[in-house]
Amino acid sequence: MKEKIQHLLTIISLLLSDNDEEKWATTFEQLSKKLDLDYDTALIDIKHTFGGAGSFNDLVLQHKGQMLTVENNELNSLQDQLYDAVTAEIMSRRNH
């Protein structure tokens, strides 16, 4: 599961970087690296990006004030995949 999560983080980071969301891109690059250093904490940190005002799931990609429909659809799909993978992994590790 770690490889899947890292892969999702990489794809998300590239999508964000390609759409001028450097702050979020950097956040996910750092979280990907953290998976190798402190896996359990990294999982929790990733899950926390989804909560609260101004969180990752509130992000809408745009360019010059225009919402990027295709890119946002891709981002939403990746967000769902990442959230599901991280949640499943956290639950799995709690049960062992």
LINWORA-V466941 format. One record per residue. N is the residue number from 1. RES is the residue in one small letter. D_CENTER is the distance of its C-alpha to the mean C-alpha in whole Angstrom. Layout:
BEGIN
<<N/RES/D_CENTER> <N/RES/D_CENTER>>
END
This chain:
BEGIN
<<1/m/15> <2/k/13> <3/e/14> <4/k/12> <5/i/9> <6/q/9> <7/h/10> <8/l/7> <9/l/5> <10/t/9> <11/i/9> <12/i/6> <13/s/8> <14/l/11> <15/l/11> <16/l/10> <17/s/13> <18/d/15> <19/n/15> <20/d/16> <21/e/13> <22/e/13> <23/k/12> <24/w/9> <25/a/9> <26/t/11> <27/t/9> <28/f/6> <29/e/9> <30/q/11> <31/l/9> <32/s/9> <33/k/13> <34/k/13> <35/l/13> <36/d/16> <37/l/18> <38/d/17> <39/y/15> <40/d/16> <41/t/15> <42/a/11> <43/l/11> <44/i/12> <45/d/10> <46/i/7> <47/k/8> <48/h/10> <49/t/7> <50/f/8> <51/g/12> <52/g/15> <53/a/16> <54/g/14> <55/s/11> <56/f/7> <57/n/9> <58/d/12> <59/l/11> <60/v/14> <61/l/14> <62/q/18> <63/h/20> <64/k/24> <65/g/23> <66/q/23> <67/m/20> <68/l/18> <69/t/18> <70/v/18> <71/e/14> <72/n/13> <73/n/14> <74/e/12> <75/l/9> <76/n/10> <77/s/11> <78/l/7> <79/q/6> <80/d/9> <81/q/9> <82/l/6> <83/y/8> <84/d/11> <85/a/11> <86/v/10> <87/t/12> <88/a/15> <89/e/14> <90/i/15> <91/m/18> <92/s/19> <93/r/20> <94/r/21> <95/n/24> <96/h/25>>
END
